[in-house]
Amino acid sequence: AQSVSQHNHHVILSEAASLELGCNYSYGGTVNLFWYVQYPGQHLQLLLKYFSGDPLVKGIKGFEAEFIKSKFSFNLRKPSVQWSDTAEYFCAVNANNAGNMLTFGGGTRLMVKP
Amino acid sequence: DAGITQSPRYKITETGRQVTLMCHQTWSHSYMFWYRQDLGHGLRLIYYSAAADITDKGEVPDGYVVSRSKTENFPLTLESATRSQTSVYFCASSVRGNTEAFFGQGTRLTVV
């Protein structure tokens, strides 16, 4: 079964600091990869996705993620965070042999101090 | 642009009662999903549906029942609610199962 690990459960940063959130998955075949964000009290929204092509993908609000196949990773980055980035971030993976299910990581709660 | 709506937004019920959470989408997406969100577990898939009258178990289906008689609706029923089912439930839909999923606002269910 596919699994997704987000090793940072809580991250606290000051505004303007750089952000990198780790995401590792267990499946070795073809994967579709996603990062979702959940602002306090709201539903999940898509930040960015990777299906194929350029392994560096850019999403909304200045976020980007890099797919490194050899490391089974899809880390999320932002050069300079803002207070409004305070949210929970979820990595999700769909592996081709896992049917039509998205498997989510446990989430990372980011708090940005003004 | 109604998108995907869940009702109710908040529900308190007693142990042993049957509860149904509603989910409605206006995009005619083929796939619909139910997840529960719990601290430390992220989102876990309960059930999903590839089309009307086609449903499949996810990671944590025990104690839940789903149906999909119409493409736009995907209700989730807790047949006999237990305290361990206290959670936030999210419904989602997608064009295909492996593409971007769109989420509803969630239903916060408390079982007392």
Interface residues (C-beta under 8 A of the other chain):
Chain A: Q6 H9 N32 F34 Y36 Q42 H43 L44 Q45 L46 K49 F90 A92 N94 N96 G99 N100 M101 L102 T103 F104 G105 G106 G107
Chain B: Y31 F33 Y35 G40 H41 G42 L43 R44 L45 Y48 A50 D56 G58 E59 F90 A92 R96 G97 N98 T99 E100 A101 F102 F103 G104 Q105 G106
